Amino acid sequence: MNNKVKVSTEQIQEETQRFIVKVYGWMALALVITGIISYWTSLNPDIVIYLVKSEYVFIGLLILEIILVAYLVKWIMKMSSQTATLIFILYSMLNGLTLSVVFLVYTTDSIVSTFLITAGMFAVMSFYGYFTKSDLTSWGNILFMGLLGLIAASFMNFFYRNNTFSLVTNIAGVIIFTGLIAYDTQKIKNINIIGNEGTDEDKKEAIIGALSLYLDFINLFLRLLRLLGRKK
């Protein structure tokens, strides 16, 4: 006897849409948490100054963020959804703490305007990634290689402090992360497992998808801020 339940194309589309909405919801939550923590920290100069002057503390926080992301990506399917949620929220809080330093460098107006520009670009590229019929898999390889090159170039320029080189890497960063938004959106849409809606696995898939888009958004925002932001 065949117990398989047939799922119509319309049902698949509706479940996929609900999944993507959950992904965006988790991403929006992380951005709100990061924004609140970052702004609150900026209102407490002693904390920001301590982070800036205590180089080892600041680097330690950055390393901890990397560890949390790596742990979440690698082990998410082996942990409970509650643990995944906790790590995801903790990461967004730590990121807000480290990003608070931008309020020392750039005016609040330019931070807000750059955030809105980033949100607009994100919306357009994510819309494209979700609805395009083109397979963006080939983008992934190109963008990944570009990202590795960008990381290497940024690391080198950390020591050389060349303004022209910084301009080039920031423009390249905008292009790379703009493309990654479309690529990751399509990838997230395709990884959704139809039929597991509401399960623990479904929640973890949404969190890991939200993490990818959150990282794309934050990195695009920082690159645009370096290009468009007005310094104090």
Sequence and secondary structure as in RCSB ss.txt:
>XXXX:A:sequence
MNNKVKVSTEQIQEETQRFIVKVYGWMALALVITGIISYWTSLNPDIVIYLVKSEYVFIGLLILEIILVAYLVKW
IMKMSSQTATLIFILYSMLNGLTLSVVFLVYTTDSIVSTFLITAGMFAVMSFYGYFTKSDLTSWGNILFMGLLGL
IAASFMNFFYRNNTFSLVTNIAGVIIFTGLIAYDTQKIKNINIIGNEGTDEDKKEAIIGALSLYLDFINLFLRLL
RLLGRKK
>XXXX:A:secstr
        HHHHHHHHHHHHHHHHHHHHHHHHHHHHHHHHHHT HHHHHHHHH HHHHHHHHHHHHHHHHHHHHH
GGGS HHHHHHHHHHHHHHHHHHHTTHHHHB HHHHHHHHHHHHHHHHHHHHHHHH  S  HHHHHHHHHHHHHH
HHHHHHHHHH  HHHHHHHHHHHHHHHHHHHHHHHHHHHHH  TT TTSHHHHHHHHHHHHHHHHHHHHHHHHHH
HHH  B 
